[in-house]
Amino acid sequence: MGVEANRSLLVAALARVAGGDRAALQIVYQDTCAKLFGVCLRILNDKSEAEDVLQEVYLTVWRKAASFDPARASPITWLVAIARNRSIDRLRPVAGGRRMDPIRGRGGRGGATIESPRPLPGAARIPSIDRHPLGVPGGEHL
């Protein structure tokens, strides 16, 4: 099948999906799942995560098919944009810490390690407020 014929088929299928046609969604899935899975896998670098995101992609297609405008983009461009955005969203940390990985310190264990910064050359000649009570040069203990 030619590129234009495939594009026309996807445009028609997405229009039918917008009307709630499940068979049309199956056509969209069969024609695009390999490419969209590749997009998800390339971004996420994890097969299981890519499969999960791909499912979310087709749920989004089901819900938002009516917003597809063939005058603005080809169907595959629209679908790839959804897959890309969903994959990137999956990489972002989620509030509540579900997806946040611990910060690794020098020891390689989880948990944050705060290291003192190295002094700048000549910093020893600058009086440090840390050496004075209350952090003020000449300050007194209260």
BELKA-V390519 format. One record per residue. N is the residue number from 1. RES is the residue in one letter. SS is DSSP state (H for helix, E for strand, C for the rest). OMEGA is omega as a letter, one per 30 degrees, with the letter a starting at -180 (* if undefined). NEAR is the number of other ideal C-beta (glycine too) atoms within 8 Angstrom. Layout:
N:RES:SS:OMEGA:NEAR  N:RES:SS:OMEGA:NEAR
//
This chain:
1:M:C:a:4  2:G:C:a:5  3:V:H:a:5  4:E:H:l:6  5:A:H:l:8  6:N:H:l:10  7:R:H:l:11  8:S:H:l:8  9:L:H:l:11  10:L:H:l:13  11:V:H:l:10  12:A:H:a:9  13:A:H:l:13  14:L:H:l:15  15:A:H:l:11  16:R:H:l:10  17:V:H:l:14  18:A:H:l:9  19:G:C:l:7  20:G:C:a:5  21:D:C:a:8  22:R:H:l:6  23:A:H:l:7  24:A:H:l:14  25:L:H:l:13  26:Q:H:l:8  27:I:H:l:10  28:V:H:a:16  29:Y:H:a:9  30:Q:H:a:7  31:D:H:a:10  32:T:H:a:12  33:C:H:a:9  34:A:H:a:6  35:K:H:a:10  36:L:H:l:13  37:F:H:l:11  38:G:H:l:8  39:V:H:a:12  40:C:H:a:17  41:L:H:l:11  42:R:H:a:7  43:I:H:a:10  44:L:H:l:12  45:N:C:l:5  46:D:C:a:7  47:K:H:a:6  48:S:H:l:6  49:E:H:a:10  50:A:H:l:13  51:E:H:l:10  52:D:H:a:9  53:V:H:l:14  54:L:H:l:13  55:Q:H:l:8  56:E:H:l:9  57:V:H:a:14  58:Y:H:l:11  59:L:H:l:8  60:T:H:l:10  61:V:H:l:14  62:W:H:a:9  63:R:H:a:6  64:K:H:a:9  65:A:H:l:11  66:A:H:l:5  67:S:H:l:5  68:F:C:l:12  69:D:C:a:6  70:P:C:l:8  71:A:C:a:3  72:R:C:a:4  73:A:C:l:9  74:S:C:l:7  75:P:H:a:14  76:I:H:l:10  77:T:H:l:8  78:W:H:a:11  79:L:H:l:14  80:V:H:l:11  81:A:H:l:9  82:I:H:a:12  83:A:H:l:14  84:R:H:a:10  85:N:H:l:8  86:R:H:l:13  87:S:H:l:14  88:I:H:l:9  89:D:H:l:7  90:R:H:a:11  91:L:H:a:7  92:R:C:l:7  93:P:C:a:6  94:V:C:l:8  95:A:C:a:4  96:G:C:l:4  97:G:C:a:7  98:R:C:a:5  99:R:C:a:8  100:M:C:l:7  101:D:C:l:4  102:P:C:l:7  103:I:C:a:8  104:R:C:l:6  105:G:C:a:10  106:R:C:a:5  107:G:C:l:5  108:G:C:l:5  109:R:C:l:6  110:G:C:l:5  111:G:C:a:7  112:A:C:l:6  113:T:C:l:8  114:I:C:a:4  115:E:C:l:6  116:S:C:l:4  117:P:C:l:4  118:R:C:l:4  119:P:C:l:6  120:L:C:l:5  121:P:C:l:4  122:G:C:a:6  123:A:H:a:7  124:A:H:a:5  125:R:H:a:4  126:I:C:l:6  127:P:C:a:5  128:S:C:l:6  129:I:H:l:8  130:D:H:a:5  131:R:H:a:5  132:H:C:l:11  133:P:H:a:7  134:L:H:l:8  135:G:H:a:7  136:V:C:l:8  137:P:C:l:6  138:G:C:a:4  139:G:C:a:9  140:E:C:l:5  141:H:C:l:5  142:L:C:*:3
//
